[in-house]
Amino acid sequence: MASYDLIPRMIPYMDRHLVFPLLEFLSLNKIYPNHDLLKAKYELLAKTNMVDFISELYKQIHDTDEVPSEFASKRQEVLQTLENLQTEAQKVLDIIENPEVITALRQDKLQNLHFLKEKYGLTDEMVNTLYQFGQFQYNCGNYGGASDMLYHFRVLSTDHELNLSALWGKLASDILDLNWDAALEEVQKLRETIDSKNFASPLHQLQQRTWFIHWSIFVFFNHPKGRDSIIDVFFNPSYINTIQTSCPWILRYLTTAVVTNKRRKNILKDLIKIIQQESYEYRDPITEFIESLYVKFDFEGAQHKLKECEEVLSNDFFLVATKMEFIENARYLISETYCRIHLKIDIGGLSQTLNLGQEEGEKWIVNLIRDTRVDAKIDFKENTVIMNQNHTSIYQQVIERTKGLSFRSQVLASAIEKCENLQSSNAIDSIVE
């Protein structure tokens, strides 16, 4: 299933530390040769401060117990720098962790810095030491410590560019530390910052959003509330535009989030439209399943795609945990659509469409009718399901279609009235002048 592996496409939009868990997953699933993955891990981490781990990778690649002397010298250099930065950072921490300082600090950063400079001699260089120490710890693989340092830095710093960099760093640290609650908070803060910041060009903002989308997937598919959040964020016009422009493969994750979220079925129409628009640019079994079911109404095709979806989900780092839930909900979608366009349904045929055996299919259909309260009855003699058609009266249809007409008319009248008042006030001003 290497043809459906999205990791090569996603790597350019991720930090090297975030890529490492993806390569570990590929190693476990044996999608690529193990030696190639070992070399990829080595090249990925060679520029970090994780010297001990890099040494182990070198030994495995070259099948030796000896490592070049440069590893020992680099290790000594890293330990020395770490000790120096820790000493400098501790001076700042001693100040801000003082109980008197904690009670004196306010919401205003400038006021806090002025107070700390005057009373405790805190300088901008000392504050920046927290950023440098956090960044260095991150490169050493101490993600919890990096998150703490970058948090303290953002509390004190007024440097907007470094604050944005620290926000990205803290998000990555919380992801790698598996602190999903904190990571979700950082995702929300980072999104607000990207959406509100005045970038030098629209292209720069597009790049930032593209990186944000790739990093946020770690959080959205691990936090309990993540699949609601991914729908809320990614269906925003700005982010849909980013996906369509820069990274259409993200539709795999958006589709999975919608299919596995029964409470958000109302968004399915929008998803179908986007999948159709982007089908020339990107498609895989997950998006093709939706296309087969809702665009072509090809139930046999949807059945084949659902089998392929199992393989794709099993080999996707972010989606492997959603596999059973996706398959179950996909069956519900198939049966719901099938029942909507048929009056009499052969249970054996529907079971086959759902990739279920005869007995398992019968139980599944009985549970579906009971749980969803579908207006249908089962004829066990003919082994069929008979759907009862409830046609909405023409009067009810008219009521439904015109329900919002009064409200829309009021909004339109109010807008016209405001426009007229503005024109008349402008006319009066011109006369007075």
N, C-alpha and C positions, 0 to 999 in steps of 0.2 A: 504493500500500500504506500510505497514511497512517492508514487505519483500524486497522492492526495495529501502529502505531508506539507504543512504550511510553514514549518519552522524556518526553512531557507528564505522565505519571503518576509518573515517577521523580524529576523535577526537585525537588519539594518536600522530598525526603529527601537531597539532595546539596548540598555546598558549591558556591558559584558557580564556583569555579575548576575543579571536576570536571565541571561542566555544559558548559564551553566545548568540550572535545573532542567531546562529543555533537553540539553545534550544527555544528561543523566537518564531522562525518560527514554530517549532514543536508544541508549545502551541497554536498558532493561527490556525493551520491546524488540531489540535486535533487528531494527529496520535497516540499519547500515552496518557495514563491517566494523567490528569492535576496534581494530587497530586505527582505522580512519577517525573514529570518534575520539580515541585517546589523543591522537595528534591534534584534533580540533580543540579539545579541552586545554591541551598544553599551550597552543597558540593563543587561545582566548585569554588565559590567565597569566601568560608570561609577563605582561606589563603591570600586573598587580603586585601587592606586597605579601601575597600568600605563598611565601617562599617554601615552607615545609611541604605544602600540598603540591606545588610545582615540581619539587624534587622527586616526590613519589611518582608523579606522572612520567617524569623523565626516565626513572628506573623501569617502569612498566613498558614504555615505548621501546627502549633500547635493550631490555632484558638484561639488566645489570644491577649490581649493588653499589656501584660507584657513580658519583655525580661530579660535574666540573667544580673546581675550587671557587668559581665566581658565585655559586649558590651560597657558600658559607660566608663570603665577604658581604654579599647582599643582605643576608640574614642579620649579620652583626650591624650593618648600617640601618636596617629597618628598626631593630630593637633600640638603637641609640636615638634615632629620630622620634620614635614613639615615647621614649622616656622624657626627652626634652619637651615635646609638645604637651605631655601629661603634666609636667611641672608647671609650664606656663598657663595651661588651662585651669589648673587647680587654683591658681591665684584669683582668677575670675570667679570660679565656683565658690571659693571661700567668702567672697564678697556677697554674691547674690543669694547664697544659702544662709546668710546671717539673718536670724529672726527679725532684727530691727529693720533690715533692708526690705524683707518680704512685706512687712506691715506698711512700710513707707512707699512702696512702688504703686503707681497708678496705671491707668489705661494708656495714657499718653507716653509714647516712646521717647520723644524729645525731652519731655519733662523728667522722665526717669534717668536718661543719660546725663542731663545737666546736674541732677541731684547726685548721681554716682560719681561724676567727674569732680564735683566740688568737694564732696565729703570723703570719698574713698580713692580718688585719683585714678578712676577707671578711664582708659583711653580707647579710641576706636581700634587701635592695633591690638589691644588686649581682647576686645570683643571678637575681632577677626581670628584670633587664636582658636576660639571655640569652633569656628568653621573649618579651619585647617586641621584641627585635631579630629573633628568628626569625619572629615573627608579621608584622613589618613587611616582612621579605624575602619572605615568602610572598605578601603582598599586592602586592609589586612583580614577582612572577613568577620570583623566584630560588629555585626549589624545592630545589635541592641545598644551598644555603647555609642555608635555613630548616630543613632536616632536620638538619644538623649542629648548629645552635644549640639546637634543641629536644631533641636527644639529650643535649647537655651540661647543659641545664637539668634534665632528668629525673634525671640522675646525681646532682645536688646537692640538688634541691628536696625539701622534706618537705610541701609544700602539696598535699593530695590532689586538690582540685578543679582547680588549675592543672596538676597532673600528668596528670589525665585529659584536659584540654583539649589539652595538649602531645602526648599520645598520638594523639588524633584528628588534630592538625596534622601530626605526623610521618608518619602513614599517608598522608594526602593528598599530602604533599610527595614521598614515595617513589613513589606512584602516578604523579604528574605528571612525576617525574624518570625514570620507566620503570625504577626499581630494584626489580624484582619479588621478588628474594630477601629484601631488607630489608622490603619491603611485606608479604610473607607472614608474616615474624616479627612485625611490628606487628599484623597481623590476629589472630594467635594471642594476643598479649598483651592486645589490646583485648577480645577475647572473654572471656578469663579475668577481666579487670577488671569487665566488665559483669555476668558471671554471679555474681561473688563480692561485688560492692559492695552495700551496704544503701541502696537508694534510698528517697526520701521516700514514694513510692507505687508500686504495681505498674504504674500507667499510665506513669510516668516510665521504668521499666525497659523496658516494651514499646516506648516511643518510641526509646530508645537501641538496642534490638535491631533495630528497623526501619531506623534509619539505618545500623547496622552491616551489615545484609544488603545494602543497596544499594551501600555503598562497597566491600564485599568482592568483589562481582562483578567489578570491575576486575581484581583480583588473580587470582581463581579462573579466569578465562578467558584469562589471559596467562602465568601461571606453569606450567611443565611438570607440576607435581604438583597443579595447582589443581583439576582436575576430580575427583580423589579427595577433596580437602579439602572441596569444596562439598557432596559427598554426606555426608561425615562430620559436617559442621557443620549443614547444613540439615535433615537427617533426625533430628537431636536433637529430642526432644519440645518443648522450650522454643521452638526456632526454627520447627518446623512449626506450632506454635500461633500464633507471631507472623505467619508467612506467611498462614495461614488467616484471621487476625483483621484484619491491617493491609494486606497487600500480596499478594493471591492471584496477581497477574501474575508474580510471581517463579517460579511453577510452570513458565513457559516455559524458564527457565534451568536449573531442576532437572531437567526432562524431557530437555533437550538433553544435560546432563552424564551422565545415566544411559544414554541411547541411545548416546552416543559412547564409553562406557566398558565395554568387553567384559568386563573383570574384575569388574564390579559388577552383573552381571545378576541376582544374588540379591535385589537391592533393588527389582526391577521390580514385584513384587506389592504392596509398600507404596506405590509411586508410583501404580499403577493405582487403588488404594483412595482415595488423596488426590484424584486427578484427578476421580474419580466424585463425591466429597463436595463438591468446589468447582465442579463444572461449571455449577451455577446462577449462580455468582458471577463466574467467569472462564473463558473458553475462547478458544483461537486454533487455527490449523491444526496446530501442534505438539502441543498437548494432545489435540486431536480425532483426530489420527492414532493415538495410543495408545488412545483410547477406541474408535475404529472397529475396531482390530485385536484388542484383548484383551477388550473388553466386548461389542461387537455382533458380532464376527467377520465384519465387512463388508469383504471384501477389495477390492471395487470402490471403496467409500468410502475405504478406507485409501490406495488408489492415487491418488485425486483429492486427498486431503489431502497426500500426499507431494509432489505437484506444487506445491501451495500453499506447503508448507514451504520449498521452494527459494526462493520469492520472499520469504518472511518472513525467512529466514536471511540472504539477500543484503542486506536493508535493516535489519538489527539490528546496532548498533555492536559489541556484545559477542560476537555469534555468527557474524558474517560469515566468520571464519577456520575455523569448524567445518563449513561447509556441505557440502563433499565427504565428509567423514568421517561426518556425520550421514546423508546420503543412502545411503551404502554400508552403514552399520550398520542403517539402517531396512529396507533390502532384505533383509538377513540375517534380521531379525525377522519380516518378512512371509513369507519362504520357510520359515523354521523352523516358524511357526504353521500355514502352509498344508500343509506335509508331515506335520505331527502329526495332522491331521484328515482326510487323504485317503490312500487306498491306491494309487491310480493317478492320476498327474498328467500332464496335457497340457503339454508344454514350451512350446508356443506360447502357451497361455493363461496360464501362470505368467510367461512373459516379458512379456506385456502387463500383467499385474498389477504387475510390477516396473518398468514404464515403460522397457522395453528392447526393441530390435529382435530379430527371430528369431535371427539368427546370434550377436549379442552375448549374448542371453539363454541360448542353448545353452552358450556358453563359460562364462558366469557360473555356471550350474547345475552344470556339470561340476566347476568349481573349488570350488564350495560343498560338493559331495559328497566331493571329495578332501580339502579342508582340514578339514572338520568331522567326517569319518569317519562320515557318516550311513549307516545300513545300508539301502542302496538300489542298484538297478541301472537302467541306461538301456536302453530298447528303441528303437534307432535306426530300426527299420522302422516302428513305430507312432508314433515321435517322442514317447515317454512315459517317465516315471520311475515305476518300480514300487517301493513302499516295503515293506520286510520288517518285519512286526510281531513284536516280541519281548515277549511277555507275561510279566510277573513272576509267578512261582508264588505261590500263596496262602500257602505257608510262609514265603517270603522277605518278603512283605508284612507278615505277623505279626511276624517278626523285626525289621523296620525300625521298625514302629510301637511296639514294646515295648522298643526298644534303650535308651532313656533312662529307662525306668520304675524300674529299680533305683536309679539315682542320685537321681531325684526322691524316691523313698521314703526314702532315707537322709537327704536334706535335711529332709524333713518330720518324720522321727523325731527328728532333732537339734533342730529348732525346738520340738517338743513337750517334749523333755527339758529344754531350757533354760527353757521356760515353767514346767514343774513345779518345777524347782530354785528359780526365782525366787519362786514362790508359797510353797514350803516355807520358804525363808529369811525371807520376810516374816512368815510365821506364827510362826516361832521368835522373831523380833525383837519381835513384839507380846506374846508370852508372857513374854519376859524383862522387858519394860517393865511 
